[in-house]
Each structure stands twice: as structure tokens, then as C-alpha cells.
């Protein structure tokens, strides 16, 4: 608009230079009036046609892989985004211990970290663990302190004492959130407590085609959650990446049968699904499409404090820019009468957008 106004203004000055003062004044008035009308028409025309149909919007921030001994330099940016909730996707702390006093102390120090403490005051916090906060690097079902570790995690997250997730084995949870009239079903999967062992000769995980990631009880629960959900949006929080297959680190693809089951479960949903994952010290957005189905997006945000430098990691599902500096995720949901716009973002220091995709889904 600014550019257009200047163009007309220049033309106006040139035309008017030879005519009388009165005519000039009359013309000025007429031209100004025309300009005002023109500019207001154009302003209206510039708006997306659905702009007036916006019902509400919500912002959720998320992140993973947070080492207390490293600078906690992204919390101010997260605070500046004023999210309606923050979701931990694992490795909240680097516990790596069987000493529950050490684990509790590290969580407590995280809780007291000033900017994080401020975020807790400002917004709701949810989360699930990955390996380091569980207590063992790449740990699974054989970690001996898993029951005690779960209680410490739930204390840190302040999971309400009446929540039924306290009473079952494992740390999986779900929440029905209603944020500014947008309903979100948040499902947080536990991929450690029941997970079978993987073999890793020469530092490369071998596929395990018989073992489990979730365990049968959690599987049944997950299947029911997905099938029955009627929220505007389902968000699945997963410590481990779900879609990427090529890299050599921990991933759902290390359990091909389990990953195939996961994808089958996703197909039973009647609502759009967004997966949030962590763990990788690397950020990226992936999109998985199956014939006749809505695509499913996965936003991997890692790490809040120590992201690894560039690597040429292939991922056939990746869309947009891979992120190799410290990052957090921001999901901006805009609800319209007939659809949702989901702005999927990975952001860095100075509130800079490092990768962004917009997913428009019908309601
Ligand atoms: Fe991890």
C-alpha cells in the first residue's frame, strides 16, 4: 500500500503544476478523497478472504534436550512468544543415574532456573521423558529405577495427584486442552519404560522386528485415544522421532513392526494429527502422506542447549530447512469457521524463525 500511495502522489504533483490555485485546491481535495477510497478498497482486497472468519488462535511452545550446565539461552525467547502451554519432549535434564537423590536434585535445579520458573508462572507445562531424564542413555525396560524415576518426573511436571496416569505402569499421559475455544487432545507417549533392548554393533542400531516400544497395555490405550478423539487437533508427544528412517540413531524405525503399527493407528483417527518429537540435537519438519488420508506432520525440536553442527542427514520425509543451531518449537493454531491453519515453526535466539511450514486442514 505504501508503495502504491507514493506512485500516485508523484503523478499528482506533476499533473497539478500548471493549473490555477482554486482548481488546484479542488483537485487536491478530489484526489485525496479518491486516494482514501482507493486505499481503503485495496486494503480490504489485500486481506485473505477468510480473515473475518477467524474464531480464535492458540500458541504452544515445545522443546527437548536441555542441559543445565549449558547456557539456558532460549527461555527469554520462549517467554516473549507468550505460549498458552509448553511441552517437554524428553531429556528435560541429563540425569543419567540410578541415584534418585541426584535425579531429584537436577529436576529441582531446573525448576528453579529463573527464566524457566517465570515460564511456569506464565503458562501450563506438560511433558514426557526420553532417555537421559529417564535415567540412562538410550535406556529401555531394564532400567532398574524406572518406577521411582517416574514419580520424580511427575512431581517435576506437577501432574495432578488425581490423574490416572499416576496409578499405572509407565509415564504416558493424555490431556484434553481447551485453549481459546480450540480443543487439543495432547497424547504423551512413554517410549522408555516398556521398550525392548536394541543391539548396536559399531554404533549403529540394528532393526528389532520382534520387540516392543510401547508395551501392549500402552498400545491398547493409545489405539483407543486416537480412535475416539474428537478434538480439533490431536498432538502426539514422542521423545523419539517417528517418521525419519535413514539416520543411525534412536528412532521408531529401529522397530519396523512397531512403526508400521503406529502408522496403522494414525489411520484410524478422524481428526488431524501433529507429532512433536525431540532427542536428536537437530531440528526438522517431516510430512508423512498415505493415500486417501490427511498427511501427518512431525516437528522435531532439539536441542534447547546443545545442538550438533551441520550434518548432511538424509530424510525423505523432511520438508523445509534442517536446523543445526539451538532451537525450540512453536505451534500457532488459527481456527477459522471451516479450517485450521497450523503454523509449524522452529525458532532460535532473538526469536528468529529457522524453519516454518503452514498446514491448512479442514475442520
Ligand atoms: Fe534422548
Boltz pocket constraint, residues with backbone or C-beta under 6 A from the ligand:
constraints:
  - pocket:
      binder: B
      contacts: [[A, 90], [A, 91], [A, 130], [A, 131], [A, 132], [A, 239], [A, 279], [A, 280]]
      max_distance: 6.0
